[in-house]
Amino acid sequence: MLWGMAGVTGLGFLIALEIAARRYGLPGPITNQAREVIFAPKSGFLLYAGMALMMVVLTRRQRFIAAGAAIGIDVAFFLVRWAFDAKVTDGHPFGNGALWVILGHAVIAITRRTGRERVLLLKGVGLGLLLVTGRKTGDTWLLITSKIRPTTLDQHVATADHALANPSWLVGRIVTATGPIGAHVLGAVYVQLAVAAVIVALYQLRNVAIERRFPRHHLVRTFLVIGLVGPAIYMIFPVVGPVFAYGAEGGHWAVANVWPNTPPPINAPHHLPFDEITPRNCMPSLHTAWATAIFIHSRKGPRILRFAGTFWLIATLGATLGFGYHYGVDLVAGVVFALTIEAALRSLDRGWDRSGIQLVIYSATVFAALLVSYRYLPVQMANHPTVFGPLLILAMASVVHGYVQTAKLWDPKAAPARHAEPQPELA
């Protein structure tokens, strides 16, 4: 019943987004996803990542067949496009096969499976489709934010960012100094964040095919909820980022072309009119939130997975700042936002208790306080960086500390096995 309600709610949300996008003359998430059945997909890597998630419910032989079918279908699509000289200019030359395999398993689940096996396979299909549909939904959200919010709060955030010594300007100069190698490495990390999430999720879901059930909580849930809730905050706090508001990417809409060389002066901030194309997707930094979630969920994996989670978090922070996509205060809000979502989902899964309720309320309060301070106290923050800078870091650190301590209560270490004491021999 819960899965059915979630499915109906999700479908209704997608339909609402489709209608909203159509009002602005844009294709919605349903249209974009349906096009990828035939046309060159824009999310080729992501489609194969979604298929990998779906295959956690399959046996080893079934996975081999599914992967072979996906590759074979992609080869057939490639040959047809080559024969008709249909050049792929706006998408990937592969990915259709993965989507066909996912949809094919949905048909198999309905027509060839019964009972728990049908439910398990449908859950796997839903997991794979949710990853890709979540990306399409996020893209539509971003387009809508650029249409609905004609002005941004970049001047407010840039002024508040003086409290942290304008880290985007500093890291931007560092990335520029590293040349194309550093930029390419950070760019790959930034773009393939979802693939990193799938790698961690596959480790968490590695026993699904054996146990015939999903774990109660895993990374995909947190990843999707962050992607669905975050864009709603963009509507409340629209920000385009320093490379647009203060850099060359903003064109004539930019306040000035000073990023990353010269930090903006401290002036009374005003609402900044901006174009109807650039997404208002900075506050909070969802890339930071997603990377934080990957880091958290990789902690229980083997050493190489923990190392990868740490690397992805650090590299993502460097990319978001170094490419001018975010201000420093965006990242602080992103970490708090991720921990709030993670704490709420874990509490919902294990049952709300006092520790979980307190953590969610506290972290949500800190997140709201951050947004209010960025909006209404930016000048004070910029004029007193020695006070507000440490306060921002302390607020974020307090949420991190609260989550770590609460997680220890939720996941106590297993007590060592007690050895039976030798019994005295009977005379």
C-alpha positions as CSV (number, residue, x, y, z in Angstrom):
1,M,0.0,0.0,0.0
2,L,2.8,2.4,0.9
3,W,4.6,1.7,-2.4
4,G,1.4,2.2,-4.3
5,M,0.7,5.5,-2.5
6,A,4.3,6.6,-3.2
7,G,3.9,5.7,-6.9
8,V,0.6,7.6,-7.3
9,T,2.1,10.6,-5.5
10,G,5.2,10.6,-7.6
11,L,3.2,10.2,-10.8
12,G,1.0,13.1,-9.8
13,F,4.0,15.3,-9.1
14,L,5.5,14.4,-12.6
15,I,2.2,15.3,-14.3
16,A,2.1,18.6,-12.4
17,L,5.6,19.4,-13.5
18,E,4.8,18.4,-17.1
19,I,1.9,20.8,-17.1
20,A,3.9,23.6,-15.6
21,A,6.7,23.2,-18.1
22,R,4.2,23.2,-21.0
23,R,2.9,26.5,-19.8
24,Y,6.3,28.0,-20.5
25,G,6.7,26.2,-23.8
26,L,9.1,23.6,-22.5
27,P,9.0,19.8,-22.5
28,G,8.5,18.3,-19.1
29,P,10.2,15.3,-17.4
30,I,7.7,12.8,-18.8
31,T,8.3,14.0,-22.4
32,N,12.0,14.1,-22.0
33,Q,12.1,10.6,-20.6
34,A,9.8,9.2,-23.3
35,R,12.0,10.7,-26.0
36,E,14.9,8.7,-24.9
37,V,13.2,5.4,-25.8
38,I,13.9,6.3,-29.5
39,F,16.0,9.4,-29.8
40,A,19.6,9.8,-28.6
41,P,19.5,10.1,-24.8
42,K,21.0,13.0,-23.0
43,S,21.6,10.8,-19.9
44,G,23.5,7.9,-21.4
45,F,25.7,7.2,-18.5
46,L,22.9,7.7,-16.1
47,L,20.6,5.2,-17.9
48,Y,23.2,2.5,-17.5
49,A,23.7,3.5,-13.9
50,G,19.9,3.1,-13.4
51,M,20.0,-0.3,-15.1
52,A,22.8,-1.3,-12.7
53,L,20.5,-0.4,-9.8
54,M,17.7,-2.4,-11.3
55,M,19.9,-5.5,-11.7
56,V,20.5,-5.8,-8.0
57,V,17.3,-7.9,-7.8
58,L,18.5,-10.2,-10.6
59,T,20.6,-13.4,-10.4
60,R,24.1,-13.4,-11.9
61,R,22.9,-15.1,-15.1
62,Q,20.0,-12.7,-15.5
63,R,22.4,-9.7,-15.1
64,F,24.6,-11.1,-17.8
65,I,21.6,-11.5,-20.2
66,A,20.3,-8.0,-19.3
67,A,23.7,-6.3,-19.9
68,G,24.2,-8.1,-23.2
69,A,20.7,-7.1,-24.3
70,A,21.3,-3.5,-23.5
71,I,24.6,-3.4,-25.4
72,G,23.0,-5.3,-28.3
73,I,20.1,-2.8,-28.5
74,D,22.5,0.1,-28.4
75,V,24.6,-1.4,-31.2
76,A,21.4,-1.8,-33.3
77,F,20.5,1.8,-32.7
78,F,24.0,2.9,-33.6
79,L,23.9,1.0,-36.9
80,V,20.4,2.4,-37.8
81,R,21.6,5.9,-37.1
82,W,24.7,5.3,-39.1
83,A,22.8,3.8,-42.0
84,F,20.4,6.8,-42.2
85,D,23.3,9.3,-41.5
86,A,21.4,10.5,-38.3
87,K,24.2,12.4,-36.5
88,V,24.0,12.6,-32.7
89,T,24.5,16.2,-31.8
90,D,22.4,16.7,-28.7
91,G,22.9,13.5,-26.6
92,H,24.8,10.3,-26.2
93,P,25.2,7.6,-28.9
94,F,24.3,5.0,-26.2
95,G,21.8,4.5,-23.4
96,N,18.6,3.5,-25.3
97,G,19.4,-0.1,-24.7
98,A,19.6,0.4,-20.9
99,L,16.2,2.1,-20.9
100,W,14.7,-0.7,-23.0
101,V,16.0,-3.3,-20.7
102,I,14.6,-1.5,-17.6
103,L,11.2,-1.1,-19.3
104,G,11.3,-4.7,-20.5
105,H,11.8,-6.0,-16.9
106,A,8.7,-4.0,-15.9
107,V,6.7,-5.9,-18.5
108,I,8.3,-9.2,-17.3
109,A,7.4,-8.4,-13.7
110,I,3.7,-7.8,-14.6
111,T,3.3,-10.7,-17.0
112,R,5.7,-13.4,-15.8
113,R,6.1,-12.9,-12.1
114,T,3.7,-13.3,-9.1
115,G,3.7,-12.5,-5.4
116,R,6.9,-11.3,-3.7
117,E,9.0,-11.9,-6.8
118,R,6.8,-9.5,-8.8
119,V,7.0,-6.9,-6.1
120,L,10.8,-7.3,-5.8
121,L,11.4,-6.9,-9.5
122,L,9.0,-3.9,-9.7
123,K,11.0,-2.3,-6.9
124,G,14.2,-2.8,-8.8
125,V,12.6,-1.3,-12.0
126,G,11.3,1.6,-10.0
127,L,14.7,2.2,-8.4
128,G,16.4,2.4,-11.8
129,L,13.7,4.6,-13.3
130,L,13.7,6.9,-10.3
131,L,17.3,7.7,-10.7
132,V,16.9,8.9,-14.3
133,T,13.4,10.4,-13.8
134,G,14.8,12.3,-10.8
135,R,17.4,13.9,-13.0
136,K,14.7,14.9,-15.6
137,T,12.6,16.3,-12.8
138,G,15.5,18.3,-11.4
139,D,16.2,19.7,-14.9
140,T,12.6,20.8,-15.3
141,W,12.6,22.4,-11.8
142,L,15.6,24.4,-12.8
143,L,14.0,25.7,-15.9
144,I,10.9,26.7,-14.0
145,T,13.0,28.6,-11.5
146,S,14.5,30.8,-14.2
147,K,11.0,31.6,-15.5
148,I,9.2,32.2,-12.2
149,R,12.0,34.2,-10.4
150,P,13.1,37.1,-12.6
151,T,15.3,38.5,-9.9
152,T,18.0,36.9,-7.7
153,L,19.5,37.4,-4.3
154,D,23.1,37.1,-5.5
155,Q,24.1,40.4,-4.1
156,H,22.8,39.4,-0.6
157,V,24.7,36.1,-0.7
158,A,27.9,37.6,-2.1
159,T,27.9,40.2,0.6
160,A,27.3,37.5,3.3
161,D,30.1,35.5,1.8
162,H,32.6,38.1,3.0
163,A,32.2,36.5,6.4
164,L,34.0,33.4,5.0
165,A,36.6,35.5,3.1
166,N,35.0,34.9,-0.4
167,P,36.2,31.3,-0.8
168,S,34.8,31.0,-4.4
169,W,37.1,33.8,-5.5
170,L,40.1,32.1,-3.8
171,V,39.4,28.6,-5.1
172,G,38.6,30.0,-8.5
173,R,42.1,31.5,-8.8
174,I,43.6,28.2,-7.6
175,V,41.7,26.1,-10.2
176,T,42.7,28.6,-12.9
177,A,46.4,28.3,-11.9
178,T,46.3,24.4,-12.1
179,G,45.5,24.7,-15.8
180,P,43.4,22.3,-17.9
181,I,44.4,19.1,-15.9
182,G,42.8,20.3,-12.6
183,A,39.8,21.7,-14.4
184,H,39.2,18.4,-16.2
185,V,39.5,16.3,-13.1
186,L,37.1,18.5,-11.1
187,G,34.8,18.8,-14.0
188,A,34.5,15.0,-14.3
189,V,33.8,14.7,-10.6
190,Y,31.2,17.4,-10.7
191,V,29.3,16.0,-13.7
192,Q,29.4,12.3,-12.7
193,L,28.2,12.7,-9.1
194,A,25.2,10.5,-9.7
195,V,27.5,7.7,-11.0
196,A,29.5,7.9,-7.7
197,A,26.2,7.6,-5.8
198,V,25.3,4.5,-7.8
199,I,28.7,2.9,-6.9
200,V,28.0,3.4,-3.2
201,A,24.4,2.3,-3.6
202,L,25.4,-0.9,-5.4
203,Y,27.6,-1.8,-2.5
204,Q,24.7,-1.2,0.0
205,L,22.3,-3.3,-2.2
206,R,24.8,-6.1,-3.0
207,N,22.8,-8.7,-1.1
208,V,19.3,-7.9,-2.4
209,A,19.3,-10.8,-4.9
210,I,20.3,-13.2,-2.2
211,E,18.1,-11.9,0.7
212,R,15.2,-11.1,-1.8
213,R,14.5,-7.8,0.0
214,F,15.9,-4.3,0.1
215,P,17.7,-2.8,3.1
216,R,15.5,-0.4,5.1
217,H,17.6,2.6,4.3
218,H,20.1,3.3,1.5
219,L,21.7,6.1,-0.4
220,V,19.3,6.3,-3.3
221,R,16.5,7.4,-1.0
222,T,18.5,10.3,0.4
223,F,19.8,11.2,-3.0
224,L,16.3,11.4,-4.5
225,V,14.7,13.3,-1.6
226,I,17.5,15.9,-1.7
227,G,16.9,16.3,-5.5
228,L,13.1,16.8,-5.0
229,V,13.1,19.1,-2.0
230,G,16.1,21.2,-2.8
231,P,14.7,22.9,-5.9
232,A,11.6,24.0,-3.9
233,I,14.0,26.1,-1.8
234,Y,15.4,27.6,-5.0
235,M,11.9,29.2,-5.4
236,I,12.3,30.9,-2.0
237,F,15.9,31.8,-2.3
238,P,16.9,32.3,-6.0
239,V,20.6,32.6,-6.6
240,V,22.6,32.1,-9.9
241,G,26.1,31.9,-8.6
242,P,29.3,34.1,-8.8
243,V,30.4,33.0,-12.3
244,F,27.1,34.4,-13.7
245,A,26.4,37.3,-11.3
246,Y,30.0,38.5,-11.2
247,G,31.7,36.8,-14.1
248,A,31.8,36.5,-17.8
249,E,29.1,33.9,-18.0
250,G,26.5,36.4,-17.0
251,G,27.0,38.7,-20.0
252,H,25.3,42.0,-19.7
253,W,23.2,40.7,-16.8
254,A,26.2,40.5,-14.5
255,V,26.9,43.1,-11.9
256,A,30.5,43.3,-13.1
257,N,33.1,40.9,-14.6
258,V,35.2,40.5,-11.5
259,W,35.2,36.8,-10.7
260,P,37.6,35.3,-9.7
261,N,40.1,38.1,-9.5
262,T,38.5,40.8,-7.5
263,P,35.9,40.2,-4.7
264,P,32.8,42.4,-4.9
265,P,32.7,45.5,-2.6
266,I,30.6,45.6,0.5
267,N,27.5,47.6,-0.4
268,A,23.9,47.5,0.5
269,P,22.6,44.5,-1.6
270,H,19.6,44.7,-3.9
271,H,17.6,42.2,-5.9
272,L,19.4,41.5,-9.1
273,P,17.4,41.1,-12.3
274,F,18.6,38.2,-14.4
275,D,17.7,36.3,-17.6
276,E,15.0,33.7,-18.0
277,I,17.5,30.9,-18.9
278,T,20.0,30.6,-16.1
279,P,18.7,28.3,-13.3
280,R,18.5,29.8,-9.8
281,N,20.1,26.7,-8.3
282,C,22.7,27.8,-5.7
283,M,21.0,28.0,-2.3
284,P,21.6,25.5,-0.9
285,S,24.3,23.7,-2.9
286,L,22.7,20.4,-3.8
287,H,26.0,19.1,-5.2
288,T,27.4,19.6,-1.8
289,A,24.4,18.0,-0.2
290,W,24.7,15.0,-2.5
291,A,28.4,14.6,-2.0
292,T,27.8,14.8,1.8
293,A,25.3,12.0,1.5
294,I,27.7,9.9,-0.5
295,F,30.4,10.5,2.2
296,I,28.0,9.5,5.0
297,H,26.9,6.3,3.3
298,S,30.4,5.3,2.2
299,R,31.6,5.2,5.9
300,K,30.4,1.6,6.4
301,G,32.0,0.3,3.3
302,P,35.5,-1.1,2.7
303,R,38.6,1.2,2.8
304,I,38.6,1.9,-0.9
305,L,34.9,3.0,-0.8
306,R,35.6,5.2,2.2
307,F,38.5,6.8,0.4
308,A,36.4,7.3,-2.7
309,G,33.6,9.0,-0.7
310,T,36.1,11.3,1.0
311,F,37.7,12.2,-2.4
312,W,34.4,12.8,-4.0
313,L,33.3,15.2,-1.2
314,I,36.5,17.2,-1.3
315,A,36.6,17.3,-5.1
316,T,33.0,18.4,-5.3
317,L,33.5,21.2,-2.8
318,G,36.5,22.3,-4.9
319,A,34.6,22.1,-8.1
320,T,31.5,24.0,-6.9
321,L,33.7,26.9,-5.6
322,G,36.5,26.7,-8.2
323,F,34.1,26.9,-11.2
324,G,32.2,29.7,-9.7
325,Y,28.9,27.8,-9.4
326,H,28.5,28.5,-5.7
327,Y,29.4,30.9,-2.9
328,G,30.9,29.6,0.3
329,V,27.7,30.1,2.3
330,D,25.9,27.9,-0.2
331,L,28.1,25.0,0.8
332,V,27.5,25.6,4.5
333,A,23.8,25.5,3.9
334,G,24.2,22.4,1.7
335,V,25.9,20.4,4.4
336,V,23.2,21.3,6.9
337,F,20.5,20.5,4.4
338,A,21.9,17.1,3.6
339,L,22.2,16.1,7.3
340,T,18.6,17.3,7.9
341,I,17.3,15.1,5.1
342,E,19.4,12.1,6.1
343,A,18.3,12.4,9.8
344,A,14.6,12.7,8.8
345,L,14.7,9.7,6.5
346,R,16.5,7.5,9.1
347,S,14.1,8.6,11.8
348,L,11.2,7.8,9.5
349,D,12.6,4.4,8.8
350,R,13.5,3.3,12.3
351,G,10.6,5.1,14.1
352,W,10.6,8.6,15.5
353,D,12.2,8.8,18.9
354,R,13.4,11.6,21.1
355,S,16.9,11.8,19.7
356,G,15.7,11.7,16.1
357,I,13.1,14.4,16.6
358,Q,15.5,16.7,18.4
359,L,18.2,16.3,15.7
360,V,15.7,17.0,12.8
361,I,14.2,20.0,14.6
362,Y,17.7,21.4,15.5
363,S,19.2,20.9,12.1
364,A,16.1,22.3,10.3
365,T,16.2,25.4,12.6
366,V,19.9,25.9,11.9
367,F,19.2,25.7,8.2
368,A,16.4,28.2,8.4
369,A,18.5,30.5,10.5
370,L,21.3,30.4,7.8
371,L,18.8,31.4,5.1
372,V,17.4,34.2,7.2
373,S,20.8,35.6,8.1
374,Y,21.9,35.5,4.4
375,R,18.8,37.4,3.4
376,Y,18.5,40.0,6.2
377,L,22.0,40.3,7.8
378,P,24.5,40.2,4.9
379,V,26.0,43.6,5.5
380,Q,26.5,42.9,9.2
381,M,28.1,39.6,8.4
382,A,30.4,41.2,5.9
383,N,31.4,44.0,8.3
384,H,32.1,41.6,11.1
385,P,33.8,38.6,9.5
386,T,35.7,37.6,12.7
387,V,32.4,37.1,14.5
388,F,30.0,35.7,11.8
389,G,32.6,33.6,10.0
390,P,33.3,31.4,13.0
391,L,29.6,31.4,13.9
392,L,28.7,30.0,10.4
393,I,31.3,27.2,10.8
394,L,30.3,26.6,14.4
395,A,26.6,26.3,13.3
396,M,27.5,23.7,10.6
397,A,29.8,21.9,12.9
398,S,27.2,21.6,15.6
399,V,24.8,19.9,13.2
400,V,27.6,17.5,12.1
401,H,28.4,16.7,15.7
402,G,24.7,16.2,16.6
403,Y,24.3,13.8,13.7
404,V,27.4,11.8,14.5
405,Q,26.4,11.5,18.2
406,T,22.8,10.5,17.3
407,A,24.0,8.0,14.7
408,K,26.1,6.3,17.4
409,L,22.9,5.8,19.4
410,W,21.1,4.5,16.4
411,D,23.9,2.1,15.4
412,P,25.6,0.8,18.5
413,K,28.6,-1.4,18.0
414,A,28.0,-5.1,18.4
415,A,29.1,-6.3,21.8
416,P,31.8,-8.9,21.7
417,A,30.6,-12.5,22.1
418,R,30.8,-13.7,25.6
419,H,32.6,-17.0,26.1
420,A,30.8,-19.6,28.3
421,E,32.6,-20.0,31.7
422,P,33.8,-23.5,32.3
423,Q,31.5,-25.5,34.5
424,P,33.0,-27.4,37.5
425,E,33.2,-31.1,37.1
426,L,30.8,-33.1,39.2
427,A,32.4,-35.4,41.7
